[in-house]
Amino acid sequence: MQFSGDEKILGKENDITTFLISQTEDAKDLPLPTRQTPGSAGLDLYSKINITIKKGERVLVPTGIRIALPFGYEAQIRPRSGLALKYGVTVLNAPGTVDADYRGEVCVLLINLGTEDFAINRGDRIAQMVITKVEMIQFEKVEELPDSQRGTGGYGSTGVNIT
């Protein structure tokens, strides 16, 4: 992809990390995940199959790619905003997670919340993938947690008080 100069922001050069990717034998003709603009966070994922998602139906759509992420990274599978807005088609478990140790084909769990059946053709953009760093932590079990200003206030506890 050729960049237009947008990749220079506040003097920082475009900093790209390389990860490993392969395609299944039946998907070699499909594009690899791609950014539509230099500043896009998400890489578009393409459908490997033709399928119609009936309204209210959920389907697992294969993309024909496999990735190898380093320890401490994940791939998040997110909806494409245009599909969600125009057709009600979204990623059901958004964001879906592809773990660093997974080596199988990346598939997208789509659901059609729209009012009509939705046809997907091989090569259509169906979701986006964002690669993120993950803090690898461990818990230390204690009897009590330290106090905080919020304390145990749950859902809505920091919002507007309605009485």
C-alpha positions as CSV (number, residue, x, y, z in Angstrom):
1,M,0.0,0.0,0.0
2,Q,1.3,3.4,-0.9
3,F,0.9,6.1,1.9
4,S,0.0,9.7,1.2
5,G,2.0,11.4,4.0
6,D,-0.7,10.9,6.7
7,E,1.7,8.4,8.3
8,K,3.8,11.3,9.7
9,I,1.9,12.7,12.7
10,L,3.7,14.9,15.3
11,G,7.0,14.0,13.7
12,K,6.7,10.3,14.4
13,E,7.6,8.1,11.5
14,N,5.4,5.2,10.6
15,D,6.5,2.4,13.0
16,I,5.4,-1.0,11.7
17,T,5.8,-4.4,13.5
18,T,5.8,-7.6,11.4
19,F,3.9,-10.7,12.4
20,L,3.5,-14.0,10.6
21,I,0.5,-14.9,8.5
22,S,-0.4,-17.7,6.1
23,Q,-3.4,-18.5,3.9
24,T,-5.3,-21.8,3.7
25,E,-4.9,-23.6,0.3
26,D,-8.4,-22.6,-0.8
27,A,-7.8,-18.9,0.0
28,K,-4.6,-18.1,-1.8
29,D,-6.5,-15.8,-4.2
30,L,-7.9,-13.6,-1.5
31,P,-6.3,-10.5,-0.2
32,L,-4.4,-10.5,3.1
33,P,-5.9,-8.4,5.8
34,T,-5.5,-4.8,4.7
35,R,-5.9,-1.2,6.1
36,Q,-8.0,1.0,3.9
37,T,-6.1,4.1,5.0
38,P,-2.7,4.6,6.7
39,G,-4.3,5.7,9.9
40,S,-6.8,2.8,10.2
41,A,-6.5,0.8,13.4
42,G,-8.3,-2.2,11.9
43,L,-7.2,-4.5,9.1
44,D,-10.2,-5.7,7.0
45,L,-10.9,-9.4,7.0
46,Y,-12.4,-11.1,3.9
47,S,-14.9,-13.9,3.6
48,K,-13.6,-17.2,2.2
49,I,-17.1,-18.3,1.3
50,N,-20.4,-17.3,-0.2
51,I,-23.2,-17.4,2.4
52,T,-26.5,-15.8,3.2
53,I,-27.2,-14.9,6.8
54,K,-30.9,-15.0,7.4
55,K,-32.3,-12.3,9.7
56,G,-31.7,-13.4,13.3
57,E,-29.2,-16.1,12.3
58,R,-25.6,-16.3,13.4
59,V,-22.8,-18.0,11.3
60,L,-19.1,-18.7,11.6
61,V,-17.5,-17.3,8.5
62,P,-13.9,-18.5,7.6
63,T,-11.4,-15.9,6.4
64,G,-8.7,-18.3,5.0
65,I,-5.9,-16.8,7.1
66,R,-3.9,-18.2,10.0
67,I,-1.7,-15.9,12.1
68,A,1.2,-16.4,14.6
69,L,1.2,-13.6,17.2
70,P,4.1,-13.2,19.7
71,F,3.4,-13.9,23.4
72,G,1.8,-10.8,24.9
73,Y,-0.3,-9.9,21.8
74,E,-3.9,-10.6,20.8
75,A,-6.0,-10.0,17.6
76,Q,-9.4,-8.5,18.3
77,I,-12.1,-9.2,15.7
78,R,-14.5,-6.3,15.5
79,P,-17.5,-5.3,13.5
80,R,-17.3,-3.2,10.4
81,S,-19.3,-0.1,11.2
82,G,-20.9,0.2,7.7
83,L,-22.3,-3.4,7.8
84,A,-23.7,-2.7,11.3
85,L,-25.3,0.6,10.4
86,K,-26.6,-0.3,6.9
87,Y,-27.6,-3.9,7.4
88,G,-27.5,-4.8,11.1
89,V,-24.7,-7.3,10.6
90,T,-22.2,-7.4,13.4
91,V,-19.7,-9.6,15.2
92,L,-21.6,-11.4,17.9
93,N,-18.9,-11.8,20.4
94,A,-17.4,-8.4,19.8
95,P,-14.6,-8.1,20.2
96,G,-13.6,-11.7,19.5
97,T,-10.2,-12.7,20.6
98,V,-7.5,-14.6,18.7
99,D,-4.9,-15.7,21.3
100,A,-1.2,-15.7,20.7
101,D,-1.0,-19.5,20.9
102,Y,-3.8,-20.2,18.4
103,R,-2.7,-21.4,15.0
104,G,-6.0,-22.3,13.3
105,E,-8.0,-20.5,10.7
106,V,-9.4,-17.2,11.8
107,C,-13.1,-17.2,11.6
108,V,-15.7,-14.5,12.3
109,L,-18.9,-15.1,14.3
110,L,-21.4,-12.9,12.5
111,I,-25.1,-12.2,13.4
112,N,-27.7,-10.6,11.3
113,L,-29.7,-8.3,13.5
114,G,-31.2,-6.6,10.4
115,T,-34.7,-6.8,9.0
116,E,-33.6,-8.7,5.8
117,D,-31.4,-11.7,4.9
118,F,-27.8,-10.6,4.1
119,A,-25.7,-12.1,1.4
120,I,-21.9,-12.4,1.7
121,N,-19.8,-13.1,-1.3
122,R,-16.3,-14.6,-1.3
123,G,-13.9,-11.8,-1.0
124,D,-16.3,-9.4,0.8
125,R,-15.0,-7.5,3.7
126,I,-16.8,-8.9,6.8
127,A,-15.0,-7.6,9.9
128,Q,-11.8,-5.9,11.0
129,M,-8.9,-7.2,13.0
130,V,-7.0,-5.0,15.5
131,I,-3.7,-6.3,16.9
132,T,-3.1,-5.2,20.5
133,K,-0.6,-5.7,23.3
134,V,-1.9,-7.6,26.3
135,E,-0.5,-7.2,29.8
136,M,0.4,-10.6,31.1
137,I,-0.4,-10.6,34.8
138,Q,-1.0,-12.8,37.7
139,F,-3.2,-12.3,40.7
140,E,-2.1,-12.2,44.3
141,K,-4.8,-13.5,46.6
142,V,-5.6,-11.3,49.6
143,E,-8.3,-11.3,52.3
144,E,-9.3,-7.7,51.6
145,L,-8.8,-5.1,48.9
146,P,-7.6,-1.6,49.6
147,D,-10.3,1.1,49.8
148,S,-11.1,3.4,46.8
149,Q,-13.2,6.5,46.4
150,R,-15.9,4.5,44.5
151,G,-15.8,1.5,46.8
152,T,-18.4,-1.2,45.9
153,G,-20.6,1.1,43.9
154,G,-21.7,-0.8,40.8
155,Y,-23.6,-0.2,37.7
156,G,-24.7,3.5,37.4
157,S,-23.1,4.5,40.7
158,T,-21.1,7.3,39.1
159,G,-23.9,8.5,36.9
160,V,-26.7,11.0,37.4
161,N,-28.8,10.4,40.5
162,I,-32.4,9.9,39.5
163,T,-35.0,10.1,42.4
